[in-house]
């Protein structure tokens, strides 16, 4: 299974970015063998934002309401009959921009505590039908983001995301029969380090952005010898803001760099890949509240789940 995030604000007439961390469940197409559970990056959730920029100094809040309706796909890109995942991921985030510079870049830090509800078929059939699992995902820390303003309206942002092994339920609980309600465990039992890099061109209301992420699991689940390989994720944005309205197109991709491994041995045919594309629309209210809606449809999926995801995002400056 696998999961993924970043976001947009319009503050005092400026398009600005907040990193939104989260997770969306991706059940890779494996048989009955154990495997690691969540991807640490919520696919496509950073789309629709200027990935290379930061907002003016202040404290900002964001809430992503992310709904995924997915089916499982095998290594040939074919849908697996009888599989369906519903995942609702709520991602509250606080971003702090203190107004200091490091190496000529604006500095920021953030923290998020996602929680999720999942319902997965055939789990529901196996466990008697009905219900799902609700719990907290791994706490997400972003100790630094550094954003540089470059000539010709370009911005570049580097950051580091850390996911702590503190989810309310993990595959360990599943193995011991503690998660038997038709949903997936809420998070991972291991720590993840994720370097982030975003680039934006912002001019006359246009936002052309690419946000990239590398996810590396730096500790292991002690009850699981199956390990997912390092993944590359990217979110794409092309939008135009006119007065209070923003409209455009977004997309995402996710690619595993190598096959998974089991007991240190590569497992052939387990590389994950998926892509998505769809529209984005947003509105900035006079009171500072911003709302954004994203819909993406998946394609080109292998060893992963895909379908449609929707993200309704609320942002504000405290």
LODOLO-590529 format. One record per residue: x, y, z of N, C-alpha, C, O, CB in turn. Coordinates in steps of 0.02 Angstrom, whole numbers, plus 50000, padded with zeros to 5 digits. Glycine has a CB too. Example, Ala and Ser with C-alpha at 12.3 -4.5 7.8 and 13.67 -1.06 7.14 Angstrom:
<nodes>
506604971650390506154977550390506604983550390507124983450423505654977650452;506424988850354506844994750357506455000250394506705005750402507044997050286;
</nodes>
This chain:
<nodes>
500424994150000500005000050000500445006350000501025006050020499535000050061;500165011749979500555017949976500145024349988499535023849981500905018449910;500445030850006500115037350019500525043950009501125043150000499875037250087;500225051950011500565058550001500325065550024500665070550012500635059149935;500815077050013500495083950016500875090750008501485089950002500205084450077;500625098450005500805105750000500205109949979499735107049951501385106749947;500145116849990499525120549975499595127949954500145130449947499115120450035;498985131649943499005138449920498615143149966498105141249995498735138949851;498855149349972498495154650004498505160749959498955161449918498785156350074;498005164849965498055171549937498005176349996497475176950026497505172949883;498555179650013498585184050070498755191050047499285192150017499105181450122;498305195750060498415202650041498585203149966499015207049946498975205750082;498225199149927498295199549855498865195649826498975195749765498375206549836;499255191949867499825188249842499675180749844499365178349891500445189949882;499915177049793499875169849795500465167249835501035168949821499875166749723;500335163149886500865160549929500755153249943500215150649928500905164549994;501255149749970501215142549979501295140550051501695143550088501735139249937;500925135450071501045131950134501125124650119500745121750080500465133250186;501615121550150501705114450139501195110650180501155111450241502425112250158;500795106550147500305102550182500525095350179500585092450125499595103450152;500655092450237500875085550239500265081050250499785083050285501405084450294;500275075150221499725070650232499905063750207500485062050198499105073150198;499365059850195499475053150172498855050850135498305052350157499645048350230;498905047250079498315043950051498475036750036499005035150009498085047449987;498025032450054498165025350053498245022749982497845024449939497625021450090;498755018649971498855015549907498995008149918499535006349941499435018849869;498505004049903498604996849911498954994349849498634993549796497924993249923;499604992849853499954990049796499694983049782499434979649826500724989849809;499764981149720499464974749699499914968949718500294966449677499334974749624;499864966849780500214960949804499694955849823499104957349833500694962549863;499924949649829499454944549849499374944849925499264950149953499674937449826;499444939049958499304938850030499914940750071499864941250133499064932050049;500484941850040501084943250079501034949950114500654954350093501714943150035;501394950650169501404956950205501784962250166502214960550126501714956150275;501604968550177501984973950147501884980250187501434980750227501764974950074;502324985050174502254991450208501624994950183501384993450129502884995850197;501364999450223500675001550213500595008050175500385007950117500345002250279;500755013750206500575020250178501165023650143501725023350166500305024750233;501015026850087501495031550058501485037750101500955039950122501325033149984;502065040750116502085046550159501845053050126501725057950161502765047550185;501775053050060501555059050026500875058049994500775053249957502065061249973;500415062550007499735062049982499725064749910499785070849899499235065950028;499635060249863499725062149793499275067949773498685068149788499575056249749;499585072849738499205078349709498965083649756498665088549734498645075749673;499085082849822498785087649869499165094249870498905099249896498765084649938;499775094349844500135100749840499985104449776500195110149766500875099649846;499615101149730499435104349667498985110349679498635110749729499105099349619;498985115049631498575120949637498895126349680498555131049700497915119249665;499555125749696499895130449739500565132449708500845128649669499995127549809;500815138249725501495140149704502025136549745502195138749800501595147849710;502265131049720502685126449758503355129349779503675126749825502805120149719;503575134749746504225137549763504225143449810504755145749830504565139549701;503635146049828503585152349866503315151149936503005145949950503135157349830;503425156049980503145156050048502725162450057502835167350022503715155750102;502245162250104501845168250117502235173350157502795171950179501205166350155;501955179350165502275184550207502315182050279501975177250297501885191150204;502735185250321502795183150391502115182750426501685187050418503255187950428;502035177550465501415176550502501315169250519501755165050507500825179050462;500735167650547500545160750563499915159150523499435162950522500415159950641;499925153450490499395151650444499115144750462499465140450488499655151650371;498485143850447498155137450458497855134750394497635138550351497625138050512;497835128150389497555124950330497215118450351497445114950396498095123650277;496675116850317496335110550326496175107650258495785110450220495685111350369;496485101950243496335098250182495835092750197495935088750242496965095350150;495295092550157494795087350161494855083250097494605085050044494055090350170;495195077650103495425073850044495055067250041495095063150086496195072650046;494685066149985494295060049976494555056349915494595059149860493545061649969;494725050049924494955045749869494475039949860494285036649908495675043249882;494295038649797493895032749779494305028749729494335030549670493185034749749;494625023449752495135019949713494975012549705494605009649745495815020749746;495255009649652495285002449642496025000549638496455004749627494895000149578;496164994049646496844991549645497024989449574496614986649537496924985649694;497664990849554497904989049488498534984749495498934985749540498064995449446;498604979849450499174975249454499774977949415499764983549390498974968349428;500294973849409500914976049377500844977049302501274980049270501454971049391;500294974549273500164975649201499714981649189499554983149131499844969449171;499504985049242499074990749235498334989149229497934993349208499274994649176;498154982949246497454980849242497124981249311497424979549361497404973749214;496494983449311496114983949373495984976849401495814972349364495454987649362;496074976149467495954969749500495224969449521495004973549562496434968749561;494834964749495494114964349513494014963449588494414960149622493784958549475;493474966449614493294965549683493684969749733493634968649793493364958549702;494074974649708494444978949753494174986149747494074988649692495204978749737;494064989149804493854996149806494054999249873493904996549926493094996849793;494385004949868494605008549928494255015349931494245019049882495365009549928;493955016849988493725023550004494165026150061494205023050114492955023550024;494485031850050494915034850101494735042150109494755045950061495665033950083;494575044150170494465051150187495035053250233495115050550288493765052350221;495435058250211496015060450249495915067750267495835072050223496675059350208;495925069250332495875076050356496575078250379496895074850419495355076650415;496795084050354497485086250366497485093350393497515098050354497905085750302;497465094250459497545100950488498295102550494498695098450516497205101350558;498475108750474499175110750471499245117850498498815122050488499445110350398;499795118950532499985125750554500665127350524501145123450531500005126250632;500715133050490501335135350458501565141750493501165146450502501225136550382;502195142050511502485147950544503015150850499503505147550481502785146050613;502925157250480503415160950440503655166750483503315171850487503105163550371;504235166050516504445171050566504735177450537504855182250574504935168050611;504865177550472505145183650442505895184150447506175189650444504835189650474;506235178450454506965178450456507235175250392506885171450358507225174750518;507855176850376508175174150316508775169850336509135171450383508405179850269;508865164450299509435160050307509725158850237509385156550192509225153250341;510365160550229510695159850164510315163650110510295161650052510755152450145;510025169350129509665173450081508955171150066508625174150024510045173750019;508725165750099508065163050086507595164350144507825164750201508105155450073;506955165250130506445165750182506355158950216506315153750182505775168350153;506325159050283506275152850322505555151750346505205156550362506765152950382;505355145450350504705143650379504745136650408505205132850391504135144050325;504275134950452504225128250480503485126550487503055131050487504585127750549;503325120150492502625118150494502545111650533503025107850542502335117250423;501935110350555501765104050588501055102150567500625106450559501815104750666;500945095650558500285093150541500135086650577500585082850592500235092150466;499495085550591499285079250621498695076450582498115077650601499095080250696;498835072750528498285069950488497915064550526498195061250570498545067250423;497285063650508496915057750530496505055250471496345059050425496465059250591;496325048850471496035045850412495505040650430495525037550483496575042650369;495045039850383494545034550386494605030550321494605033450267493815037450395;494665023950326494735019750267494245013950269494095011250322495445017150261;494015012150211493595006250202493825002850138493855005950085492825008150198;493994996450143494304993050086493974986350074493894982250119495054992050099;493774985250012493514978749990494094975149955494354977949907492894979549942;494314969249976493924964050010493964963750086493714958950115494114957549983;494294968550120494314968250193493614967650222493504963750269494664974450221;493144971550196492464971450223492154964450218491814962050263492014976550188;492284961250161492024954450151492364949650200492034945450231492124952050078;493024950250207493404945650250493204946450323493224941550361494144946850242;493024952550343492884953850414492144954750428491954957650479493254960050437;491724952050384491014951850399490614957750372490024958350386490924951450471;490944962150333490584967650301490474973550347490464972950408489934965350275;490384979350315490214985350352490804988450388491304985150402489684983950401;490734994950402491224998350443491865000050407491944998750347491374994150501;492315002950445492975005050420493395006850480493185006050537492915010850369;493995009450467494455011050521494585018550523494745021550472495105007150514;494525021550582494665028650593495225029250643495225025950695494035032450618;495725033550627496275034550674496735040150652496605043450602496675028150681;497265041150690497745046450674498335043550636498585038150652497985049950738;498545047250586499125045450546499755047850582499705051150635499085048350475;500335046350555500965048550583501015056150586500845059550537501555045650543;501235058850643501355066050649501865068250598502375064950587501585067950720;501745074050566502175076550513502515082950537502175087850554501785077750448;503175082950537503575088850556503955091350495504255087550458504055087050613;503945097950486504355101150435504795106250471504595111950480503905104650379;505405104150492505825108650531506075114750492506245119850522506405104950558;506095114050426506305120050388506035119750317505975114450287507065120650387;505865125550291505765126950221506145133350206506095138250244505005127650203;506525133450152506905139350131506695141150060506755137050014507675138050135;506455147250051506215149549985506615155449961506665160549995505465151349989;506895154749901507285160049870506885163349814506565159949774507955157349843;506905170049811506625173849755507175174949704507695177849719506325180649780;507065172649643507555172949589507345177949536506765180049535507665165949558;507805179849492507615184449437507075181449392506965175449391508225186149395;506735185949356506235184149306505635180449337505345176049305506555179749251;505455182249399504845179849432504865172449449504335169249455504255181149387;505455169649457505525162749478505645162349553505945166849583506105159249440;505395156949583505495155549654505685148249661505435143949625504855157249696;506125146849709506315139949722506305138649797506535142849836507025138349692;506045132949818505965131349889506225124449903506045119549870505235132049911;506655123949954506905117549978506645116350049506595121050088507685117449977;506475110150064506215108650131506355101550151506585097550110505475110050135;506215099950213506295093150239505685091350280505485095050325506945092550282;505375085650264504795083050299504985076650336505305072250308504205081850251;504775076150399504915070250440504245067550466503845071250494505395071950500;504135061150455503525057850480503715053250537504125048750529503175053950424;503415054350596503585050650656503195044050660502635043650634503445054950718;503475038950692503135032450696502635032150754502715028050800503645026850704;502125036450753501665037050809500935036350790500505038950824501775043550844;500795032850735500095032050713499705028050764499985024050802500065028450644;499045029150766498625025850816498545018350803498415014550849497935029150817;498635016250740498645009050725499095007950664499125012250619497925006250712;499435002250662499905000650608499784993450586499334990050610500645001650632;500214991150539500154984150518500294979350575500054973750574500634982850460;500684981550625500784977250684500124975450716500014969650735501244980750735;499674980350722499014979150750498604974450706498234970250730498634985750761;498674975450640498314971150593498534963950600498124959350602498424973550520;499204962850605499454956050613499194952650676499094946650677500214956150613;499094956650729498884953850793498124954150802497874953350858499224957650849;497754955350747497024954950750496684960750783496104960150804496834948850783;497034966450790496734972250823496384977050775496034981550797497264975950861;496474976050709496134980150658495754975350614496034972650566496634984650617;495114974250629494714969350593494024972150576493524968650581494634962850634;494014978450557493374981850548493244983950475492824988250462493334987950592;493614980950428493494982550358493884988450333493804990450275492774983750347;494314991450374494744996950353495464995150361495634989950389494575003250392;495904999650337496624998550343496875001750407496565006450432496995001350281;497444999350433497765002850489497895010150472497945011950413498424999450508;497935014350523497925021650513498585024550490498595030050462497725024950575;499145021050500499795023950482500335018750481500205012750483499975029450528;500965021250478501545016850473501895016150541501835020450584502035019650422;502255010550549502625009150610503355011350606503755009550649502585001750627;503525015150554504215017050544504275024550530503775027850516504525013150486;504885027150534505025034250521505195035250448505535031050417505595036750567;504965040950420505115042650350505425049550347505215054250382504475042350307;505945050250305506255056650291506095058450218506175054350173507025056450303;505865064650207505645066650140505945073450122505675078550144504885066850136;506475073750082506695080150054506195082650002505925078749962507405079350022;506075089250002505595092349957505925097949918506355101549944504985095049996;505735098749854505995104149813505445106649767505135102649731506605101749771;505305113149769504785116149728505045122049688505475125749712504195118349770;504795122749627504975128349583504335131449556503875127949535505445125949525;504305138249557503715141749532503915147549488504435150749499503275144349591;503505148949438503535155149399502875158749412502345156249393503655153849322;502915164549444502325168349464502345175149431502785179249445502285169049542;501855176449387501855182749350501145184449328500815180449296502315182449289;500925190549346500285193249322499705188449334499275187549291500335194849248;499695185349393499155180749410499265173549389498885169149408498525183049379;499805172349350499955165449328500375161949381500825164849412500325165549260;500235155649391500635151249434500785144949394500345140849380500265149649501;501425144149376501665137949344502155134849392502705137549401501985139349273;501975129249422502365126349477502465118849469502045115349441502035127849544;503035116649495503175109449502503435108349573503925111549593503695106949448;503125104049611503355102149677503565094849677503175090549658502805103349730;504185093449699504445086649697504625084249767504775088249811505065086149651;504595077549777504695074649843505025067749836504815063749794504015074049880;505535066449877505845059849881505715057049950505875060250000506615060249866;505425051149954505245048150018505685042050032505725037449991504495046250020;506015042250090506475036850109506285034550179506255038550226507225039350107;506155028050187506015025250252506675023950288507075019850265505595018650246;506795027350344507435026950378507415022150438507945020950468507655033750401;506845019450455506805014150505506305008950478505955010250430506585016850575;506285003250510505884997750484505344995650534505404996650594506334991750468;504824992750507504314989550547504604983150576504794978750537503664988150506;504664982450642504984976550670504614970050657504904964650666505064977450744;503974970450636503594964450624503504963050549503114958750530502914964950657;503874966650507503764966150435504434966250399504804971150406503304971750410;504584961050361505214960750323505134963150251505594962750212505474953650323;504534965650235504394968150167504464975750168504164979050209503684966150143;504874978550122505024985750124504914988850055505154986350005505754986850148;504554994350054504454998149993505075002249976505415004750020503835002749999;505215002949912505805006649889505675014149893505115016349902505985004549818;506215017949887506175025249884505725027449827505745024549773506875028449877;505305032549840504835034849790504965042149772505165046249814504115033949814;504825043749709504835050649685504115052649670503755049049636505275051349621;503915058449696503245061149683503305068249657503765071849675502805060949748;502845070149614502835077049588502115079249578501685075449556503235077549522;501995085649594501345088849582501455094649535501945098349540501005091149648;500975095549489501045100549436500445105349438499885103349451501085097249366;500595111749426500075116949430500155121949373500705124449361500095120549497;499615123449339499575129149293498915132549308498385129949290499625126849216;498935138449340498315142049358498375149449340498925152049331498165141249432;497795152649336497745159849325497265162649376496705160349383497505161349251;497495167849412497075171249462496835177849433497225181949409497475172449528;496175178849435495855184949412495405187349468494895184249484495445183849345;495595193049499495235195549557495245190149612495775187949632494505197749539;494645188049635494625183149690494645175849665494695171249705494015184349732;494585174949600494525168149573495185165549546495585169249518494005168049518;495295159049556495865155549527495615149249493495245145349523496405153949580;495805148249430495615142149393496215139549355496685143249340495025143749344;496205133049340496755130249303496745122749302496215119549309497395132549332;497335119849292497415112649283497975110249329498475113649339497575110949208;497865104349357498375101349401498505094249379498115091249342498145101549475;499055091549402499225084549389499715081949440499995085849479499515083749319;499815075449441500285072449488500585066149457500305063249410499945070749555;501155064249484501445057849466501795054849527501975058449574501945058549408;501875048249527502205044749581502555038749551502245034649517501705042649637;503205038149563503595032749535504075029949587504455033649618503985035149472;504065023349595504545020149638505195019349599505175017349540504285013249664;505765020749630506405020549594506665013549584507025012249536506915024649631;506485008949628506705001949624506124997449644505604999749666507325000649668;506234990949635505754986049660505764986049736506254988049767505904979049633;505224983749766505214982549838505704976849855505964973449811504494980849862;505824976049920506264970649941505944966849999505544969650037506954973349963;506104960450005505874956250059506464952450087506794948750050505304951450036;506594953250152507184950250183507824952350146508294948350140507124942650185;507824958550121508414961250087508484959250015508974961149983509014959150123;508014955349988508054952949919507524956549877506944957049897507944945249915;507724959049818507274962649774506694958149752506784952349736507644965249713;506084961049753505484957449731505304959849661505084965549653504884958549782;505384955749609505264957949540504544960249529504084957649559505434952249491;504474965149485503804967249464503404970949516502794970649516503414961549442;503744974649562503384978049615503464985649613503264989049659503614975549682;503764988349560503834995649554503144998849548502724996649508504274997449494;503025004049587502405007749586502455013449536502975016749533502225010449656;501935014649498501885020749456501155022749450500725018449443502195019649386;501025029249454500355031749441500385039049421500865042549438499905030849503;499885041249384499845048049359499125050449364498665046349365500105048549285;499025057049368498345059749370498335066749340498845070049335498085059749443;497735068949321497645075549294496925077749306496465073649308497805075749218;496815084449315496145086949325496135094349340496665097449344495815083149381;495535097249348495465104449357495535106549430495475102549476494795106749332;495675112949440495695116049506495335122749502495385126249451496435116949531;494965124549555494625131049558494665133449630494585129549677493885130649533;494775140049639494815142749706494515149749710494425153149660495535142949729;494345151649772494055158349784494335161049849494365157449899493275158149785;494525167349849494795170749908494275175749934494115180549900495465174249893;494025174549996493535179050026493885185150056494475184950072493125175350079;493495190550065493775196750091494005196050163494445199850185493255202250087;493735191250200493925190350270494565186250279494765184750335493355186950308;494885184450223495515180750226495455173250217495955169850211495845182050289;494835170650217494735163450207494805161750133494495164950090494045161350233;495205156750118495275154350050494995147350043495095143150088495995154550028;494655145849988494405139149975494655136849906494675140749859493625138949978;494855130649902495105127749840494815120849831494765116949879495885127449839;494615119249770494355112549754494765109549697494855112749645493595112849735;495005103449707495395099849657495065093149644494855089649690496135098849680;495015091449580494815084649560495335081949512495515085349464494095084649528;495575075949525496055072649480495815065549464495555062049508496765072549510;495925063549402495775056749381496435053249365496855055949330495305056649319;496515047149390497135043449382497165039649316496655037749288497225038749438;497785038549293497905034449233498625031749238499025033949279497805038649167;498775026749195499445023949193499675020949259500255021649278499925029249172;499225017549294499365015049361499605007849358499305003649324498745015649406;500145006449396500404999649403500584998349476500895002649508501014998449356;500394992549501500554990549570500324995749621500674997149670501304989349578;499744998549610499515004049653498755004449649498435000849611499845010749631;498475008849690497775010349684497685016949648498115021349651497435010549754;497135017749613497005023849576496265024249559495895019449566497425024149512;496075030149538495375031649520495295039149521495615042649482494875028249569;494865041749565494745048849570494895051149641494715047749689494025050749551;495225056949648495285059949714495045067149711495095070549659496005059549740;494785069549767494505076149774494815079349836494865076149889493715076049779;495015085549831495295089049888494945095849895494985100049850496065089949882;494595096749952494285103149968494705106350023494725103750079493525102349989;495035111850007495535114950051495295121550079495045125850042496195115950013;495375122450144495225128750177495885131650205496275128050236494695127750235;496005138050192496615141350216496445148050246495975151450225497135142050159;496855150050296496745156550327497395158850360497825154750375496165156350379;497445165350372498005168150411497735169850480497225173150486498305174550377;498085167550533497865168950601498045176150620497905178350676498185163950651;
</nodes>
